[in-house]
Amino acid sequence: MSIVKKCLFPAAGYGTRFLPATKAIPKEMLPVLTKPLLQYGVEEAIEAGLNTMAIVTGRGKRSIEDHFDISYELEHQIKGTAKESYLTEIRNVINACTFSYTRQVEMKGLGHAILTGETLIGNEPFAVVLADDLCDNKTDGVLSQMVKLYEKYKCCVVAVEEISPEDSNKYGVIAGDTIADEKYAKGSLVRVNDMVEKPDPKDAPSNLAIIGRYILTPDIFDVLRETKPGKAGEIQITDALLEMAKIGKVIAYKFDGTRFDCGSVDGFVQATNYFYEKGDK
C-alpha cells in the first residue's frame, strides 16, 4: 500500500486562454474526447494507489462536484439501454475514492491554492496534479512513478521535462546535481539546488521545466505561509520549493511518458488527436 493517499487538485483558475468556452464551464471540465481533463487526473491518481481526492475550487465550479457524484435522474433514464455503459468509467471512479472540496476565494497563485488545500490534506505527504497537464504512459502513470520515488527518498518530488530554451518563461525551471541510482536511467534524477519561476531564457538555470505533477511533504504548508508574493503578486510553489531545496529536500524526476499542455489551445488539440488515434474513444 502506498504511503501517499491524498491528491490535491488546484481547480480554481479562470481558464482565460479558453474564453469564451470557460466563461461558464471550468477549464478542468473541458473534454478530451468524451472525458473531462480532471477525470484523467483523478484516474492517474487512483492508479498510483491514492484514494482521497482533495479539490480546490472557486466560483462557477459547481459542475466539478456534480461530475464526481451520482446523477440519479440520468441513471434512471438510461438504465437498461445501450447508453448505460457510457457511465461505467465515472461510476468506477466514484466508487474507488472519496472527494472533498474547499474554495480559493482569491486567485493568488499556485502556492496559495496549495496552501488553501491544507485543511483537506492535514499532516501527511500528498500529491498535486494540475489537470491541464495531461499525461499518458505505456506502463506506469507519472504519479505512480513519483510515488515510488517518494517512498524511497522521503522528500518532495517534482516532475520535469526538457523544454526549448525560448519557452523557459512559461515554467518553473530547476537546476541541481544528478543522483546516481541504478534503478533509474542516467540523468533522470536530480537533487535540486536552484529553482526559478518563469525566467527569461538568458536567466534560466537549465532546460528542465517543472510540469503539473508534485509529491509534497506536509512541511511545505509552513514554508508557503512564510513565502512572499512573487511575480504578479502571486505566491509561487516554486519559491517555497526553493527553500526546501536549500536543505536538500527536493528531487526532480525526468518522468517516463507523454505530456500535453492542455492549458493551451495547441496542446489541447494535440491531446485530442493523440487520444483519438490511440483509440480512447
C-alpha positions as CSV (number, residue, x, y, z in Angstrom):
1,M,0.0,0.0,0.0
2,S,1.2,3.5,-0.9
3,I,2.1,5.8,2.0
4,V,0.8,8.7,-0.1
5,K,-3.0,8.5,-0.1
6,K,-4.2,12.0,-0.9
7,C,-4.1,14.0,-4.1
8,L,-4.7,17.8,-4.3
9,F,-6.2,19.3,-7.5
10,P,-6.0,23.1,-7.7
11,A,-9.0,23.9,-9.9
12,A,-10.0,27.5,-9.1
13,G,-8.4,29.3,-12.1
14,Y,-10.3,31.2,-14.7
15,G,-9.0,29.4,-17.8
16,T,-8.8,32.7,-19.7
17,R,-6.9,31.1,-22.6
18,F,-10.1,29.2,-23.5
19,L,-12.6,32.1,-23.3
20,P,-15.4,32.3,-24.2
21,A,-15.7,28.5,-23.6
22,T,-14.6,28.8,-20.0
23,K,-16.9,31.7,-19.2
24,A,-19.4,29.2,-17.7
25,I,-17.5,25.9,-17.9
26,P,-14.5,25.2,-15.7
27,K,-11.4,24.5,-17.8
28,E,-10.9,21.4,-15.8
29,M,-14.2,20.1,-17.2
30,L,-13.2,20.6,-20.9
31,P,-13.4,17.2,-22.5
32,V,-10.6,15.4,-24.4
33,L,-12.9,13.2,-26.5
34,T,-15.6,12.1,-24.0
35,K,-13.8,12.6,-20.7
36,P,-13.0,15.9,-18.9
37,L,-9.4,16.7,-18.1
38,L,-10.0,16.5,-14.4
39,Q,-11.2,12.9,-14.7
40,Y,-8.0,11.9,-16.4
41,G,-6.0,13.3,-13.5
42,V,-8.2,11.5,-10.9
43,E,-7.8,8.2,-12.7
44,E,-4.0,8.7,-12.8
45,A,-4.1,9.3,-9.0
46,I,-6.2,6.2,-8.4
47,E,-3.8,4.1,-10.5
48,A,-1.0,5.4,-8.2
49,G,-2.8,4.0,-5.1
50,L,-4.3,7.3,-4.0
51,N,-7.9,7.1,-2.7
52,T,-8.7,10.6,-1.4
53,M,-9.1,13.5,-3.9
54,A,-9.0,17.0,-2.5
55,I,-10.1,19.7,-4.9
56,V,-9.6,23.4,-4.5
57,T,-12.4,25.1,-6.4
58,G,-13.7,28.6,-6.9
59,R,-16.8,30.4,-8.1
60,G,-18.6,28.9,-11.0
61,K,-17.0,25.4,-10.5
62,R,-20.1,23.6,-9.2
63,S,-20.1,21.2,-12.2
64,I,-16.9,19.6,-10.9
65,E,-18.7,18.4,-7.8
66,D,-21.7,17.3,-9.8
67,H,-19.5,15.3,-12.2
68,F,-18.0,13.2,-9.3
69,D,-21.4,12.5,-7.9
70,I,-24.3,10.2,-8.8
71,S,-26.9,11.6,-11.1
72,Y,-30.0,9.6,-10.2
73,E,-32.3,11.1,-12.8
74,L,-29.8,10.4,-15.6
75,E,-29.1,6.9,-14.5
76,H,-32.8,6.2,-14.2
77,Q,-33.4,7.4,-17.8
78,I,-30.7,5.3,-19.4
79,K,-30.9,2.2,-17.2
80,G,-31.3,-1.0,-19.3
81,T,-30.4,0.8,-22.5
82,A,-27.2,0.6,-24.6
83,K,-26.2,4.0,-23.2
84,E,-25.9,2.7,-19.7
85,S,-22.3,1.6,-20.4
86,Y,-21.3,5.2,-21.0
87,L,-21.3,5.8,-17.3
88,T,-19.2,2.8,-16.3
89,E,-15.9,4.7,-16.1
90,I,-17.2,7.5,-14.0
91,R,-19.1,5.1,-11.7
92,N,-15.8,3.2,-11.2
93,V,-14.0,6.5,-10.3
94,I,-16.7,7.5,-7.8
95,N,-16.6,4.1,-6.1
96,A,-12.8,3.9,-5.9
97,C,-12.2,7.1,-3.9
98,T,-13.7,9.9,-1.9
99,F,-13.8,13.6,-2.8
100,S,-13.6,16.7,-0.7
101,Y,-13.7,20.3,-1.7
102,T,-12.7,23.8,-0.4
103,R,-12.8,27.2,-2.1
104,Q,-9.9,29.5,-3.0
105,V,-11.6,32.9,-2.5
106,E,-8.9,34.9,-4.2
107,M,-6.6,33.8,-7.1
108,K,-3.1,34.3,-5.6
109,G,-1.1,31.7,-7.5
110,L,-0.5,28.0,-7.3
111,G,1.3,28.2,-4.0
112,H,-1.7,29.9,-2.5
113,A,-4.0,27.3,-4.0
114,I,-2.0,24.5,-2.4
115,L,-2.0,26.3,0.9
116,T,-5.7,26.7,0.7
117,G,-5.9,22.9,0.4
118,E,-4.2,22.3,3.7
119,T,-7.5,21.9,5.5
120,L,-8.2,18.9,3.2
121,I,-4.7,17.3,3.4
122,G,-3.6,17.6,7.1
123,N,-0.2,16.4,8.3
124,E,0.7,13.8,5.7
125,P,2.5,13.6,2.3
126,F,0.4,14.3,-0.7
127,A,0.4,14.6,-4.5
128,V,-0.6,17.6,-6.5
129,V,-2.0,17.3,-10.0
130,L,-2.6,20.2,-12.4
131,A,-5.3,18.7,-14.6
132,D,-4.4,20.8,-17.7
133,D,-1.1,18.9,-17.9
134,L,-2.5,15.7,-19.4
135,C,-0.1,12.7,-19.3
136,D,-0.2,9.3,-20.9
137,N,2.1,6.3,-20.4
138,K,2.5,2.9,-21.9
139,T,3.3,1.5,-18.4
140,D,3.0,3.1,-15.0
141,G,1.5,6.6,-14.9
142,V,3.6,9.6,-13.9
143,L,2.2,9.7,-10.4
144,S,2.8,6.0,-9.9
145,Q,6.4,6.6,-10.8
146,M,6.7,9.5,-8.5
147,V,5.1,7.8,-5.5
148,K,7.7,5.0,-5.8
149,L,10.4,7.7,-5.7
150,Y,8.9,9.3,-2.7
151,E,8.8,6.0,-0.8
152,K,12.5,5.6,-1.5
153,Y,13.8,9.2,-0.8
154,K,11.1,10.6,1.5
155,C,11.3,14.1,0.2
156,C,9.5,16.4,-2.2
157,V,9.4,15.1,-5.8
158,V,8.7,17.3,-8.9
159,A,8.2,16.0,-12.4
160,V,10.3,17.8,-15.0
161,E,10.8,17.6,-18.8
162,E,13.3,19.1,-21.2
163,I,12.0,22.3,-22.9
164,S,13.2,24.6,-25.7
165,P,15.2,27.5,-24.1
166,E,12.8,30.1,-25.6
167,D,9.9,28.5,-23.5
168,S,11.6,29.0,-20.1
169,N,9.4,32.0,-19.3
170,K,6.3,29.7,-19.2
171,Y,7.6,27.3,-16.5
172,G,9.4,26.9,-13.2
173,V,12.9,25.8,-14.2
174,I,15.2,23.8,-12.0
175,A,19.0,23.0,-11.7
176,G,20.9,20.6,-9.5
177,D,23.2,17.6,-9.2
178,T,22.5,14.3,-10.9
179,I,21.6,11.4,-8.5
180,A,23.1,8.1,-9.4
181,D,20.5,5.4,-8.9
182,E,20.8,2.0,-10.6
183,K,17.1,1.7,-10.9
184,Y,16.7,4.9,-13.0
185,A,18.1,6.0,-16.3
186,K,21.2,8.1,-16.1
187,G,20.4,11.8,-15.6
188,S,16.7,11.2,-14.8
189,L,17.1,12.1,-11.1
190,V,18.3,15.5,-9.9
191,R,18.8,16.8,-6.4
192,V,17.5,20.3,-6.9
193,N,19.6,23.2,-5.6
194,D,18.1,26.0,-7.7
195,M,14.7,26.8,-9.0
196,V,13.4,29.9,-10.8
197,E,9.8,30.8,-11.7
198,K,9.3,31.7,-15.4
199,P,12.8,33.1,-16.0
200,D,13.8,34.8,-19.2
201,P,15.8,32.4,-21.5
202,K,19.0,34.1,-20.6
203,D,18.4,33.7,-16.9
204,A,17.2,30.0,-16.9
205,P,19.4,27.7,-14.8
206,S,18.8,24.8,-17.2
207,N,16.3,23.4,-19.8
208,L,14.5,21.3,-17.2
209,A,11.0,22.6,-16.5
210,I,8.5,21.6,-13.8
211,I,5.2,20.2,-15.1
212,G,2.0,19.8,-13.2
213,R,2.9,16.8,-11.0
214,Y,4.3,17.0,-7.5
215,I,4.7,14.9,-4.4
216,L,5.0,17.2,-1.4
217,T,5.7,16.7,2.3
218,P,3.4,18.5,4.8
219,D,6.0,20.9,6.0
220,I,5.5,22.7,2.6
221,F,2.5,24.4,4.2
222,D,4.6,26.1,6.9
223,V,7.0,27.2,4.1
224,L,4.2,28.6,2.0
225,R,2.9,30.6,4.9
226,E,6.2,32.4,5.0
227,T,6.6,32.8,1.2
228,K,6.4,36.3,0.0
229,P,4.3,37.1,-3.2
230,G,6.5,37.0,-6.3
231,K,5.6,37.8,-9.9
232,A,2.1,39.4,-10.4
233,G,1.7,39.4,-6.6
234,E,1.2,35.6,-6.5
235,I,2.6,33.1,-4.1
236,Q,4.6,30.6,-6.1
237,I,5.1,27.0,-5.2
238,T,8.4,27.3,-7.0
239,D,9.6,29.8,-4.4
240,A,8.5,27.6,-1.5
241,L,10.2,24.5,-3.0
242,L,13.4,26.5,-3.5
243,E,13.5,26.9,0.3
244,M,13.1,23.1,0.7
245,A,15.8,22.6,-2.0
246,K,18.3,24.6,0.0
247,I,18.2,21.9,2.6
248,G,18.3,19.0,0.1
249,K,14.6,18.1,0.3
250,V,13.6,18.3,-3.4
251,I,14.2,15.8,-6.2
252,A,13.4,16.4,-9.8
253,Y,12.4,13.5,-11.9
254,K,12.5,13.3,-15.7
255,F,9.4,11.1,-16.0
256,D,8.6,8.4,-18.5
257,G,5.6,9.4,-20.6
258,T,4.0,11.8,-22.9
259,R,2.7,15.2,-21.6
260,F,0.3,17.6,-23.3
261,D,-0.2,21.2,-22.2
262,C,-4.0,21.3,-22.3
263,G,-3.9,24.8,-20.8
264,S,-3.1,25.9,-24.4
265,V,-5.3,25.5,-27.4
266,D,-2.5,23.9,-29.4
267,G,-1.8,21.4,-26.7
268,F,-5.5,20.6,-26.2
269,V,-5.9,19.9,-29.9
270,Q,-2.7,17.7,-29.9
271,A,-4.1,15.7,-26.9
272,T,-7.4,15.2,-28.6
273,N,-5.8,14.0,-31.8
274,Y,-3.4,11.7,-29.8
275,F,-6.1,10.0,-27.8
276,Y,-8.4,9.7,-30.8
277,E,-5.7,8.0,-32.8
278,K,-4.8,5.8,-29.8
279,G,-8.4,4.6,-29.7
280,D,-9.5,6.0,-26.3
281,K,-13.0,6.8,-27.6
